């Protein structure tokens, strides 16, 4: 019988990226998806699943609420459940463990990190496809592991040099995820700061130039490890007092030289947001209005 995996995320781009990676590495896998916990539970009424990969921060029903509902089901305690979130702090992960999560994956994540955790949980459930298990790469650094927090395996050492970008040559089948809350005004010039987080612990400071509810454009320093087009990112927008305002999920929409010369050290980057979380868009609206 084919392995059936349920992918739950309010961002179409993220769901499509995960589905592509799973289909590439697990022959014959059946994937069903849902934009929130309510829809996921509806899917599970008519069919069984061998694994659930769910975002934490979703409208209508969060990943934490979905996990609680699944664990309360008959045989729900045996379903591997991997929680995905842009919040990778220890308290957040420990909360997921207490709710009964099988493993935890922080956004942004690489293909290697995703597949490593998926195959680990499939193996624990006795459902690992032998052929695909050999082909799946186990390289890369996990952002957060249940094993580490519970005294099991130690985290891998940080590499001396940045790892190659695993998404640089990958394309997603759908890139046009539209937020549930649409902008009521065009992009506004904003002079603020943000941190962009990519897989393999790569971070970039950005000076925000324009922002709307759909995208953010800004300037950042050029280096030898620039992100690739369509690479997923988490945007930590800073407030005036230096605190983090909002963690917004997105992807690299465009990159171009910030100056009209080949040796420029400035890069203009545009991040298109993929979240459909009304609370995040309300926060962004207030931030844009105040600038």
N, C-alpha and C positions, 0 to 999 in steps of 0.2 A: 504494500500500500504506500502511496506517495506521502511524503511528509507535507503536512499542511501548517502554514505559519500565518498568524494574524498580525498585521502591521497597523498600528494606530498612531496617527499624528495629524494635527489640524493643518499642517503645511503640506500641500500637494507635492512640492519639490522634494521634500525630505522623504515622503512615502515612496515616490518614484525612484529616488536614488537607492533606497534600501532594497526595494523590490528588484532592481536591476542587479545589484550585487549578489543577492540570494539566488536569483535565477541563473546567473553566470557560474556559480560555484556549487549549486545543489541540483543535480540532474533530476528532472521530473517534479520539482517542488511545486506545490500548489500554494498560492499566496492570495489571501483575502485581505482587504484593507478597510479602514474606517477613519473618519475625521475626528471622532471623539469617543469617549467611553460609552455613551448611550448607544451609538450605532454599533460599536464593537460587541456589546452584550446582545444586541438584536441578531448580529451575525452568528453568535455562538448558540443561539436557541435552535438553529436548524442544522448545525454541523459541528463536529468536534475539531479541535485544533491541537497540534503537537507542541506549539510554542507561541508565546505572545511577545512582541516587541512594541512597547508603548511609550509615547512621550508623556512627561509628567504634566506640563503646563498646557492644558487644553480647555476650551470653553465647554459648557454644558455638563461635562463630567471629566474630572481630571484623571491622570494616570493613577494617582494614589487611590482615588475612589474606585476606579476600575479594578485595581489590584485587590482591594478589600472585598469587592463583590465577587471576583473570581475565586478567591480563597474560601469564600463562604459557600461555594457551589459543591455539590457532591462530586468527588474526584478532582475538584479544582485545586486542591493542594498539591497535586502531582504535575500540574502544567508548568513547565519552565516559563518564567516571566522575567524579561529583561527590561528594566526601566531606563528610559533615555531622557536626559534633561540638560539644559544649559547651565544648571546650577550644580557644580561639582564639589561644594564644600562638604566637610566631614559630617556636620550635623544633618544635612539634607540626605546624605547617603545612609547614615545610621537610622534615620526615620524610615527610609525605604526598607531597610533590613528588618526593622521591627514589624513592618506591615506584611512581611513574608516574601520580599523580592528574591529572585534567584541570582540576579546579577545586575550591575548598574553600568551604564555607558554615558559618558559626558559628551555633550556637544561643544565644539565640533569634533567629529571623530573620523578616523581614516577607514578605508575599506578593510585594512588588515585588522584593526581593532574590532570592528563590527563582526567580521567573520570568525575571529578568534573566540569571541564570547558565544556566538551562535553555535559553533561546533563543540565548544566545551559543554554547553547545556544539552545539546542533542546527544552527545556521548553519555552524559550522566543519565539521560532518560533512555538509553539503549537504542537510539534511533540514528546514529551517525552513518551517513552514506559513505562507504569505504572509499570509493573513487574520488569523491569530492573532498574528503578529509585530507587526502594526500596532496591535492592540488592547492588547497587553501593555504595562504601564507600565514605564518604565525609570528612574523616580524612586526615591529612597531611597539610603541609604549602605550599601555592602557592608562587612561586618565584616572580611573577609580575601579577598584576590584573588591568584591565582597570578601574574597580570600584574604586580602591584605588587612582588612578591617577586623576580621574574625580570627586572626592569628595563623592563617594558612600560608600560602606562597608569598614570598617577598616580591615587591615590585622590581621590575627590571631596572638596571642602572640607566641614567640619562646618557644618551649618546654624546660623544664629543663633538660631533658635527651634526647639523640639521639633516633629518631624513628627507629623502626625495618626496616630492608632492605626489601622493597616490591618486589624486583626482585630476591632475593636470591634463590628462588625455582622455578623461571620461566625459561622456555627455549624458544628460538626463532626458528621458522621453518626454517630459513635460516641464517647462520652465515658467509657465505663465500663471503661477498661483496668485489669485487675487485676494486681498484681505477682505474680511467680512465687513469692515468699516471703511468706507471709501473716503478719501480726502475731499474736503469741501473747498480747498484753495490750492493753487499751484505751489510748487516748491518755494520755500522762503529762505533767504540768505541767513544763515546762522553761523555765528562765530563761537563755536564751542569745541570741546574735545571728546574723543572717544577712544576706546581700546578695541582693536579687532583681534579676536582669538580664532586661530585655525588649528587643525590637527597637529599632532606631534609637538604640542606646547609652543607653537609659534605665535607671537603677539606683535602687533604693530600699533604705535600711537598715531592717531589721525587728527588733523585739524579739520573740523566740520565747516564746509562752505555753504552747502544747501541741504535742506531736509524737507521731506514731505512724509505722509503716512505710508507711502509706497517705497521710498528709497532715500538713501543718504549719499552725498558726494563729498569728498574731502581730499586732502593732500597728505601724503606720508613720505617718509624717507626711503629712497631707493636702496636696496641691498641685493645680495646674491640669492636670496631665498624668498622671492616675491611669490604671493599666492597665484594660482592659476584661475582662468575663467571658469565659472560655474562652481568653484570650490566653496563649500559651505563655510559659514562664519557665524560667530556670535559677536554682536555689537554691544559693548558695555559703554553706555553714554554717561558721561560725567556731569555732575551738577557743579554749580559755582564753588561749593565748599569742598570739592574733590571726591565726594561720595559717588557711588555708582547709581545712576538713575534707573536704568532699565536694561535688562538682558533681552535683546531682540535677535531672533534668528533670521539669517538671510544667506545670500550667496553673492559671489563676485560677478557683477553684471558687465563691467568694463574696466580696463586698465589702459592708461595712456600717459605719455610723457607730460610732466607738468610744465615744461618749458620747451621752447622751440629749438632745442639743440640736442645732439646725440649723447653728450656727456652730462646731461642734467641729473641731479641727485634728488629730484622731486618727482613723485608719481601721483597722478590723479586717479582715484579709485571711486567706483560707484558700486554701492551695495544695495541690492534690491531685497526688501523684506519679504518674508514668506509666512510670518505668523498670522493667525486669524484670531488672536486673543483680544477681545474688546478692551480688557483692562490695560493691556500694553498700549493700545492705540489711544486710549484716553490719556495715559501718561505722556505719550509722545505729543499729543495735541497740546497739552498744557505746557510742555517744554518748548515747543515751537512758538506758541503764542507769547511766551515770556521773553523770547530773545529778540 
